[in-house]
Amino acid sequence: MTTKPKSKRSAGPAPGSAPAVPEPETPTATATMLTFANPPQASTATAVAAQCSRKGFTTIGITNVQPADVIDFSRFDQQSCIDLGDAIVLCVSSNGFSLPALGGTFDIMRVQGTQITFDNFTKAITQMMKPAGAQ
Amino acid sequence: MIRRTLLSLLALLVAAVALGDDCAATSPRFELNAATQNPTITFPKDTMPSTIVAGAAVKLVIGGGTPVEATVTDVTTNAFIGGSIVTLHASQPLNGPIEGTDASGLTTATVTLLPPTGNAIALCGLTPLNYSFHIGPTVSADSSSTGTGDPAGVMRFQFSRGLLRLVQVSSDPTLIPAARNLQEELSVSIDTTDRKGTGTQFIDDNRLTGAIRSPEKSFGIVLNRVRVGLEGQFARAIHSEDRNTDVTIVVDGWLPFFQAVNLLSQSRTRTLPLSFRLSAGRRSQNVSGVSSNGNVADGVVTYHLYLLDHYAVDLSEETVLNDVSDRPASTPRTQHSYKAAIFYKADPFSKFSAVASYENGHSGPVFTKLRQYFVGVGIQQLFAPSTAKP
């Protein structure tokens, strides 16, 4: 088993901010070097989780999700659960991480009537992400 | 005799299917990872055998076929619901018979896991059609309790099977599988008896349904995951000449412009936006020797909204157009039906429970009743001790 990326940080978009533009994190030469010199870090994982979760919800028609928003899975249908999971997994995979399939998890949440804040949703995604090739 | 032989042949040629019901929350789910195509099993909390660990050898039985050997490559703790998500590496590709970018052939959803030790575990397949098989002779079709029927031998045949074929029309790896594949569906359902019973009760409901559906396609915030499909259904009684043929075009999807709204709420709850399903087509039928035909159409919209931090309201409206000639006098050409259901939750993260619903009204009475209901419950809640978590 490989070490999971830690989820401590807050490099993602600030609560309430628009998700379209990545956070302008001091675009210096040092920062760029660190990015290339090291494998994906926890901060990157958190940002990718937030970005891909937003993309997943946009894929199923839920736009402009904010961190404090409560997602009500009880009104989802099964195909939306599958599409949400697929969209997040594809997005995470294209950003240097891997994630197990999530359609089953969301389908169980649908049947259970789960409600979860978007902030906690992205934290859960971050916890399950692993650097690509770690499996 | 010919009919009986025909039934048997049909039974041998095609297998059975029932459209999938909801799986229980405690049932493990089976799916393919969209990025890797690896088979994946989601075990809810306390349902995974302890023998399933990374490196363990297991077997998958799909649709009752030959077991496929697989190895557990990863076990991830599920941060959402507890339990684990198990990723497998199968000894042979599974995306042919099940789902995937280059899938073709029969799609089945009855998947069983054979763990290293212990009993087989039935998995709930997340595919559009389930596979089942049930063929008679099974029970007497005459359920008369008076004994005047034909208990000696009217045999009932029940049989259904669905085929799903996914045809890849886009190879864009950034698209979700549902947006890459065109769907072809064919299902056969037979529920009849080997001969007419002497009693009054008689079952003879046989259907052949085919459909082709486009991949999901989204258009910004205007249309989301829209599918266009062509559906055809032929229903026929074997013991008479009664028959019914429908050919319809179906469009369904979501309208993100109409997001679920929150009224008088401090928190904001989000869910799927307004959904729609429109179908229009032609019907031809022959009932008791009377032929009739004409246009049919159907439209359904469904919307969710949230109120006062504790209530969810599901609204749906359906309009049915039936322009078939010789339709019964009691059947109007156009019908509207409305449904409103109200759900309540005690605290922000508890499950909504249904408390009231109204159906088949028109907009006036429905909303009058809703307003009256909320006034009553609102006053009740005002004086009730709050159970909401901080």
Boltz contact constraints between the chains, C-beta under 6 A:
constraints:
  - contact:
      token1: [A, 61]
      token2: [B, 224]
      max_distance: 6.0
  - contact:
      token1: [A, 61]
      token2: [B, 254]
      max_distance: 6.0
  - contact:
      token1: [A, 61]
      token2: [B, 256]
      max_distance: 6.0
  - contact:
      token1: [A, 61]
      token2: [B, 273]
      max_distance: 6.0
  - contact:
      token1: [A, 62]
      token2: [B, 270]
      max_distance: 6.0
  - contact:
      token1: [A, 63]
      token2: [B, 256]
      max_distance: 6.0
  - contact:
      token1: [A, 69]
      token2: [B, 268]
      max_distance: 6.0
  - contact:
      token1: [A, 69]
      token2: [B, 270]
      max_distance: 6.0
  - contact:
      token1: [A, 70]
      token2: [B, 267]
      max_distance: 6.0
  - contact:
      token1: [A, 70]
      token2: [B, 269]
      max_distance: 6.0
  - contact:
      token1: [A, 71]
      token2: [B, 270]
      max_distance: 6.0
  - contact:
      token1: [A, 72]
      token2: [B, 269]
      max_distance: 6.0
  - contact:
      token1: [A, 72]
      token2: [B, 271]
      max_distance: 6.0
  - contact:
      token1: [A, 74]
      token2: [B, 352]
      max_distance: 6.0
  - contact:
      token1: [A, 75]
      token2: [B, 271]
      max_distance: 6.0
  - contact:
      token1: [A, 75]
      token2: [B, 272]
      max_distance: 6.0
  - contact:
      token1: [A, 75]
      token2: [B, 304]
      max_distance: 6.0
  - contact:
      token1: [A, 82]
      token2: [B, 126]
      max_distance: 6.0
  - contact:
      token1: [A, 83]
      token2: [B, 176]
      max_distance: 6.0
  - contact:
      token1: [A, 83]
      token2: [B, 178]
      max_distance: 6.0
  - contact:
      token1: [A, 86]
      token2: [B, 34]
      max_distance: 6.0
  - contact:
      token1: [A, 86]
      token2: [B, 176]
      max_distance: 6.0
  - contact:
      token1: [A, 86]
      token2: [B, 177]
      max_distance: 6.0
  - contact:
      token1: [A, 87]
      token2: [B, 176]
      max_distance: 6.0
  - contact:
      token1: [A, 89]
      token2: [B, 34]
      max_distance: 6.0
  - contact:
      token1: [A, 89]
      token2: [B, 35]
      max_distance: 6.0
  - contact:
      token1: [A, 90]
      token2: [B, 34]
      max_distance: 6.0
  - contact:
      token1: [A, 90]
      token2: [B, 35]
      max_distance: 6.0
  - contact:
      token1: [A, 93]
      token2: [B, 35]
      max_distance: 6.0
  - contact:
      token1: [A, 100]
      token2: [B, 40]
      max_distance: 6.0
  - contact:
      token1: [A, 100]
      token2: [B, 76]
      max_distance: 6.0
  - contact:
      token1: [A, 100]
      token2: [B, 85]
      max_distance: 6.0
  - contact:
      token1: [A, 100]
      token2: [B, 87]
      max_distance: 6.0
  - contact:
      token1: [A, 101]
      token2: [B, 31]
      max_distance: 6.0
  - contact:
      token1: [A, 101]
      token2: [B, 33]
      max_distance: 6.0
  - contact:
      token1: [A, 101]
      token2: [B, 40]
      max_distance: 6.0
  - contact:
      token1: [A, 103]
      token2: [B, 31]
      max_distance: 6.0
  - contact:
      token1: [A, 103]
      token2: [B, 126]
      max_distance: 6.0
  - contact:
      token1: [A, 104]
      token2: [B, 29]
      max_distance: 6.0
  - contact:
      token1: [A, 104]
      token2: [B, 31]
      max_distance: 6.0
  - contact:
      token1: [A, 104]
      token2: [B, 42]
      max_distance: 6.0
  - contact:
      token1: [A, 105]
      token2: [B, 42]
      max_distance: 6.0
  - contact:
      token1: [A, 105]
      token2: [B, 78]
      max_distance: 6.0
  - contact:
      token1: [A, 105]
      token2: [B, 80]
      max_distance: 6.0
  - contact:
      token1: [A, 107]
      token2: [B, 29]
      max_distance: 6.0
  - contact:
      token1: [A, 108]
      token2: [B, 25]
      max_distance: 6.0
  - contact:
      token1: [A, 108]
      token2: [B, 44]
      max_distance: 6.0
  - contact:
      token1: [A, 108]
      token2: [B, 81]
      max_distance: 6.0
  - contact:
      token1: [A, 111]
      token2: [B, 25]
      max_distance: 6.0
  - contact:
      token1: [A, 112]
      token2: [B, 25]
      max_distance: 6.0
  - contact:
      token1: [A, 113]
      token2: [B, 351]
      max_distance: 6.0
  - contact:
      token1: [A, 115]
      token2: [B, 349]
      max_distance: 6.0
  - contact:
      token1: [A, 124]
      token2: [B, 79]
      max_distance: 6.0
  - contact:
      token1: [A, 124]
      token2: [B, 80]
      max_distance: 6.0
  - contact:
      token1: [A, 127]
      token2: [B, 79]
      max_distance: 6.0
  - contact:
      token1: [A, 128]
      token2: [B, 76]
      max_distance: 6.0
  - contact:
      token1: [A, 128]
      token2: [B, 79]
      max_distance: 6.0
  - contact:
      token1: [A, 135]
      token2: [B, 73]
      max_distance: 6.0
  - contact:
      token1: [A, 135]
      token2: [B, 74]
      max_distance: 6.0
